[in-house]
Amino acid sequence: MNRRELIHLAAFSVFWSGRSLAAERSVNAPDSFDATQRQEWLTAWTDGILADARDRTCDRELGEELGWLVSPILNGFYYGYLATRDSAWLDRLIDWTDACTRRAVIEPDGFPSWPKGDGGGGASSEYSADSLLGEAMFLRPAVLAAREIQSGPTLPTRYQDWAKALLATAERVFQKWDSRNCWRAVAGVEGGGVWVVPGFGIDPKTGGWSKGYAKRSTEGFTNPDNKLNHIARWMLALYAATRKKVYRDRAEAWFRVMKARLKTRGDGRFLVWNYWEPAGPWDFKADGSPKHWIGVHPNGGYYAIDVEAIVDAHRHGVVFTRADIDRLVATNRDFMWNQKIEGARFQRIDGGEVDPRWKNSPGLLWESLMPYNATLRRIFIANHRPKSWGGLASTPWFLAGMP
């Protein structure tokens, strides 16, 4: 698997040591995590993230790649601060975030932007567009850090000033996408809504909007579930930091759609859902066919992202219940997992054939469910590589107590 694919996949501390696992003692695996192992993981992770950070993707990436290539480092810095309370990690997060924000260009409607490609992860010869996904992913850890600065232990004034300015930038970015008619109500799901990739950008010949701008309220393409879930998590972070209801409402509207897309299987014990589904007339071609195939994606990393968002929503008291979490646990543990702690493997969420392009990740451990299930935690402890690319954020998150 290459680096780009690992990015798309995107603590259990001494607190758990000795905790009763009575219902799952039959699984022969460690059920504690001691101080020595914690320090070993922290040391390995520190070496790994500092080595990856030397690449300075924050100085050059644009568009959707702000998400896939910058946010893993930013998330690592944020959770590194939570795990250690060492302000050096905040300093690194601020440095990287500022490196991105100061490279923004101002587009014709006056908003900051980081245009690249077609705005949806592809190329375009007609225009250069910014990416809501990329911006949401790179801003989320910064918004979380700003909230932590404002509500956590007292830090020097310069941190408070940065937090205030960062939140103003993040809110400005939200206003940009809202004003461009990229939010759409979804018929058939009460209170539901989605974000679409607009079909316009900056015309390289004129420097103004491309011709698609005139149809911005009716055209576009609904983001796949994993991207909408990343965006919704940013909305939840904005709500937590500002307490402005609009952000929670937008997250809730999408999660209503997400929940409507979940289907039960296995006598109702397990859940399955598609990678993408049409959400409105803008998602169909002139001949009535959908603009994208509908089905389960063979890359299990996308579903790990979806589950992370569902867990985040549940923690915020939005849409998803503990019963939903329990079904997700059952799906990952009882259906997808090969029942081996050492060398654990996971099949596709629908049990389908492995695609050679993602032969190593048809399914993954849904790490975000670890706070709810001891077996999944033991699988993580036995198989995790703390200095891996995938471990940049998950290692310090785990060591911080999985907040």
C-alpha positions as a printed Julia matrix, in Angstrom:
403×3 Matrix{Float64}:
   0.0     0.0     0.0
   1.4     3.4    -0.91
   1.56    6.51    1.25
  -1.48    8.15   -0.41
  -3.63    5.09    0.26
  -2.47    4.91    3.89
  -3.48    8.52    4.31
  -6.98    7.66    3.17
  -7.37    4.97    5.79
  -6.94    7.51    8.1
  -4.97    6.28   24.33
  -5.28    3.43   25.71
  -3.08    4.44   28.68
  -2.25    3.32   32.19
  -5.83    4.3    33.04
  -6.99    0.99   31.54
  -4.38   -1.18   33.28
  -6.06   -3.91   35.31
  -9.58   -2.88   34.27
 -12.06   -5.76   34.34
 -12.77   -7.38   30.98
 -15.0   -10.08   32.4
 -17.25  -10.56   29.38
 -14.3   -11.08   27.04
 -11.73  -13.0    29.06
 -11.96  -15.89   26.6
  -9.83  -13.94   24.12
  -6.19  -14.77   24.88
  -4.53  -11.36   24.67
  -3.04   -8.59   26.81
  -5.59   -6.6    28.78
  -3.26   -3.97   30.2
  -0.93   -1.3    28.94
   1.84   -0.38   31.37
   3.99    2.71   31.82
   6.99    1.13   30.09
   5.04    0.33   26.93
   3.47    3.77   27.0
   6.9     5.4    27.03
   8.15    3.13   24.25
   5.19    4.09   22.08
   5.57    7.77   22.86
   9.27    7.71   21.97
   8.68    5.82   18.71
   5.8     8.1    17.75
   7.82   11.24   18.47
  10.66   10.02   16.25
   8.19    9.13   13.49
   6.15   12.32   13.39
   9.18   14.61   13.59
  10.76   12.72   10.7
   7.57   12.99    8.59
   7.13   16.65    9.52
  10.49   17.5     7.95
   8.77   17.13    4.58
   6.85   20.37    5.33
   3.78   19.59    3.22
   2.25   22.63    4.94
   4.45   24.87    2.79
   3.16   23.67   -0.57
  -0.02   21.56   -0.59
  -3.32   22.97   -1.85
  -6.89   21.85   -2.51
  -7.9    18.42   -1.3
  -4.31   17.56   -0.43
  -4.48   20.0     2.47
  -6.57   17.26    3.99
  -4.82   14.05    2.99
  -1.23   15.3     3.25
  -1.28   18.04    5.89
  -3.99   17.1     8.4
  -2.4    13.8     9.56
   0.57   15.78   10.89
  -1.67   18.45   12.42
  -3.8    15.81   14.13
  -0.64   14.24   15.49
   0.51   17.56   16.9
  -2.87   18.19   18.51
  -3.16   14.79   20.16
   0.54   14.94   21.02
  -0.24   17.99   23.11
  -3.14   16.24   24.82
  -0.98   13.19   25.55
   2.01   15.12   26.94
   0.8    18.66   27.8
   4.05   19.84   26.24
   3.39   23.17   24.53
   6.07   22.38   21.94
   3.42   20.32   20.14
   1.09   23.33   20.09
   3.93   25.43   18.7
   4.39   22.94   15.88
   0.65   22.87   15.16
   0.53   26.67   15.05
   3.57   26.82   12.76
   2.04   24.34   10.32
  -1.41   25.88   10.4
  -0.01   29.37    9.81
   2.11   28.06    6.94
  -1.13   27.02    5.24
  -3.31   30.0     6.09
  -0.79   32.6     4.94
  -0.66   30.94    1.51
  -4.37   31.51    0.92
  -5.41   33.52   -2.13
  -8.44   35.78   -2.16
 -10.98   34.72   -4.77
 -13.51   37.01   -6.53
 -16.05   36.76   -3.7
 -13.46   37.92   -1.18
 -12.91   34.62    0.64
  -9.57   32.91    1.38
  -8.95   29.86   -0.78
  -6.37   27.24   -1.67
  -7.38   26.22   -5.22
  -6.07   23.13   -6.98
  -7.64   20.88   -9.61
 -11.4    20.49   -9.86
 -12.08   20.81   -6.12
 -13.06   17.16   -5.81
  -9.66   15.54   -5.94
  -9.36   15.42   -9.73
  -7.89   17.58  -12.46
  -9.6    20.24  -14.56
  -8.57   22.08  -17.7
 -11.43   24.58  -17.33
 -10.78   25.99  -13.89
  -8.89   25.7   -10.61
 -11.08   25.17   -7.56
 -10.63   24.98   -3.81
 -11.76   22.01   -1.76
 -14.16   22.07    1.17
 -12.86   18.66    2.2
  -9.23   19.74    2.24
 -10.02   22.89    4.18
 -12.25   21.09    6.7
  -9.63   18.42    7.35
  -6.72   20.77    7.89
  -8.74   23.26    9.94
 -10.33   20.72   12.29
  -7.24   19.99   14.44
  -6.49   23.72   14.53
 -10.04   24.47   15.7
  -9.74   21.75   18.36
  -6.43   23.23   19.48
  -7.95   26.72   19.63
 -10.75   25.41   21.83
  -8.24   23.65   24.07
  -6.21   26.85   24.38
  -9.27   28.88   25.32
 -10.74   26.39   27.78
  -7.74   24.46   29.09
  -4.8    25.3    31.34
  -3.66   28.91   31.24
  -1.24   29.55   28.4
   0.64   32.73   27.43
  -1.33   35.49   25.71
   0.17   34.71   22.31
  -1.66   31.38   22.27
  -4.95   33.06   23.13
  -4.44   35.6    20.34
  -3.69   32.85   17.86
  -6.77   30.85   18.9
  -9.04   33.85   18.4
  -7.6    34.6    14.94
  -7.72   30.95   13.87
 -11.39   30.59   14.79
 -12.17   33.75   12.83
 -10.46   32.23    9.78
 -12.3    28.93   10.18
 -15.65   30.69   10.43
 -14.79   32.73    7.36
 -14.13   29.52    5.44
 -17.5    28.13    6.52
 -19.19   31.31    5.31
 -17.47   30.9     1.96
 -18.9    27.47    1.27
 -22.3    28.37    2.62
 -22.49   31.46    0.39
 -21.54   29.45   -2.7
 -24.7    27.32   -2.51
 -22.75   24.18   -1.68
 -25.17   23.13    1.08
 -28.27   21.28   -0.15
 -31.34   19.88    1.57
 -32.03   16.21    0.88
 -35.53   15.19   -0.06
 -36.74   12.05    1.68
 -34.68   12.56    4.85
 -36.38   14.9     7.27
 -33.94   17.63    8.24
 -31.22   16.07    6.09
 -28.58   17.86    4.07
 -25.3    17.38    2.2
 -22.35   19.4     0.94
 -21.66   19.31   -2.79
 -18.52   19.85   -4.84
 -19.35   22.89   -7.0
 -18.85   22.77  -10.74
 -16.87   25.99  -11.01
 -13.62   27.64  -10.01
 -11.18   30.27  -11.22
 -10.87   30.53  -15.0
  -7.11   30.59  -15.71
  -7.66   32.8   -18.78
  -9.67   35.54  -17.12
  -8.88   35.24  -13.44
 -12.63   35.37  -12.76
 -15.19   32.66  -12.17
 -15.57   29.92  -14.74
 -18.9    29.57  -16.57
 -20.24   27.03  -14.05
 -20.62   29.8   -11.48
 -23.94   30.87  -13.02
 -25.45   27.46  -12.19
 -23.97   27.17   -8.7
 -27.36   26.81   -7.0
 -28.48   23.81   -9.05
 -25.33   22.02  -10.26
 -22.6    20.15   -8.42
 -21.8    16.68   -7.14
 -22.54   15.32   -3.68
 -19.4    14.36   -1.79
 -18.93   10.67   -0.95
 -19.84    9.65    2.59
 -16.28    9.63    3.91
 -15.72   13.22    2.77
 -19.05   14.39    4.17
 -18.11   12.75    7.44
 -14.8    14.59    7.58
 -16.65   17.85    6.93
 -19.24   17.08    9.6
 -16.51   16.43   12.16
 -15.17   19.9    11.4
 -18.67   21.26   11.99
 -18.78   19.56   15.38
 -15.39   21.01   16.27
 -16.57   24.49   15.28
 -19.66   24.1    17.41
 -17.63   22.95   20.38
 -15.3    25.94   20.01
 -17.9    28.66   19.31
 -21.22   27.24   20.59
 -22.87   28.6    17.44
 -25.86   26.42   16.67
 -25.5    26.57   12.88
 -22.47   24.3    12.99
 -24.19   21.64   15.09
 -27.28   21.88   12.9
 -25.27   21.26    9.73
 -23.49   18.3    11.25
 -26.79   16.89   12.49
 -28.41   17.32    9.07
 -25.69   15.27    7.4
 -25.71   12.62   10.13
 -29.44   12.2     9.58
 -28.65   11.3     5.97
 -25.77    9.06    7.02
 -27.97    7.14    9.43
 -30.67    6.75    6.76
 -28.06    5.1     4.53
 -27.11    2.43    7.06
 -28.63   -0.98    6.36
 -28.75   -3.93    8.74
 -27.65   -7.44    7.89
 -27.0   -10.63    9.84
 -30.42  -10.66   11.54
 -29.99   -6.99   12.37
 -26.68   -7.4    14.23
 -24.42   -5.82   11.61
 -24.39   -2.66    9.52
 -23.42   -2.0     5.91
 -23.58    1.1     3.71
 -22.46    2.39    0.34
 -19.52    4.64   -0.45
 -21.71    7.13   -2.32
 -25.38    7.64   -3.04
 -27.17   10.39   -4.99
 -28.71   13.07   -2.81
 -30.57   15.21   -5.32
 -31.17   15.98   -9.01
 -27.68   17.45   -9.34
 -26.26   13.92   -8.93
 -27.76   12.59  -12.17
 -26.69   12.92  -15.78
 -29.01   14.16  -18.52
 -29.95   10.56  -19.37
 -31.06    9.92  -15.79
 -28.13    7.77  -14.76
 -26.2     8.6   -11.58
 -22.91   10.45  -11.91
 -21.1     7.84   -9.82
 -21.34    4.1    -9.21
 -23.28    3.0    -6.12
 -21.99    0.26   -3.86
 -19.5    -0.73   -1.17
 -16.0     0.56   -1.88
 -13.23   -2.09   -1.79
 -10.95    0.24    0.21
 -11.81   -0.34    3.84
 -10.15    2.9     4.89
 -13.16    4.92    3.82
 -15.41    3.04    6.24
 -13.0     3.61    9.12
 -13.45    7.35    8.45
 -17.24    6.96    8.46
 -17.21    5.11   11.77
 -14.92    7.72   13.33
 -17.48   10.38   12.45
 -20.41    8.33   13.74
 -18.59    7.9    17.05
 -17.86   11.63   17.16
 -21.54   12.39   16.53
 -22.6     9.98   19.29
 -20.19   11.6    21.73
 -21.77   14.96   20.94
 -25.3    13.57   21.4
 -26.1    13.97   17.71
 -28.35   11.44   15.86
 -26.5     8.21   16.66
 -27.33    6.12   19.73
 -25.41    3.57   21.76
 -27.35    0.88   19.91
 -25.78    2.13   16.67
 -22.34    1.98   18.26
 -22.99   -1.56   19.48
 -23.94   -2.68   15.95
 -20.75   -1.14   14.59
 -18.72   -2.96   17.25
 -20.42   -6.22   16.3
 -19.79   -5.59   12.6
 -16.08   -4.98   13.11
 -15.49   -7.63   15.79
 -17.9   -10.43   14.89
 -18.2   -10.16   11.12
 -15.12   -8.43    9.7
 -12.37   -9.69   12.04
 -10.51  -12.99   11.44
 -10.64  -13.74   15.21
  -6.85  -13.59   15.59
  -5.22  -11.08   17.94
  -1.7   -11.45   16.56
  -1.88  -10.9    12.82
  -5.44   -9.6    12.97
  -7.05   -9.07    9.58
 -10.41   -7.65    8.56
 -12.61   -8.41    5.56
 -14.79   -5.98    3.67
 -17.82   -4.57    5.44
 -20.03   -6.55    3.03
 -17.81   -9.65    2.89
 -17.1    -8.99   -0.8
 -14.1    -9.91   -2.91
 -10.75   -8.27   -2.23
  -9.68   -5.73   -4.85
  -5.97   -6.14   -5.72
  -5.55   -2.36   -5.52
  -6.4    -2.52   -1.81
  -5.39   -6.09   -1.03
  -4.01   -5.07    2.36
  -7.01   -3.01    3.45
 -10.33   -4.56    2.4
 -11.34   -3.9     5.99
  -9.62   -2.33    8.98
  -9.81   -2.28   12.74
 -12.26    0.52   13.54
 -10.02    2.18   16.09
 -12.57    4.82   17.03
 -14.66    2.07   18.64
 -11.95    1.08   21.1
 -13.42    3.13   23.98
 -16.5     0.89   23.7
 -14.95   -2.56   23.4
 -12.06   -4.33   25.12
 -11.42   -6.85   22.34
 -10.87   -4.1    19.79
  -8.46   -2.43   22.21
  -6.47   -5.65   22.6
  -6.26   -6.03   18.82
  -4.91   -2.5    18.59
  -2.29   -3.02   21.3
  -1.05   -6.24   19.71
  -0.78   -4.92   16.15
  -0.21   -1.16   16.31
   2.96    0.41   14.94
   3.28    3.72   16.78
   5.63    5.42   14.31
   3.73    4.4    11.18
   2.0     6.97    8.99
  -1.36    5.71   10.23
  -0.09    6.07   13.79
   0.69    9.78   13.5
  -2.66   10.69   15.05
  -3.88    7.38   16.51
  -0.84    6.84   18.73
  -1.09   10.09   20.73
  -4.91    9.9    20.68
  -4.63    6.48   22.31
  -2.03    7.64   24.79
  -4.16   10.66   25.7
  -6.98    8.34   26.77
  -8.9     8.33   23.46
 -10.67   11.7    23.98
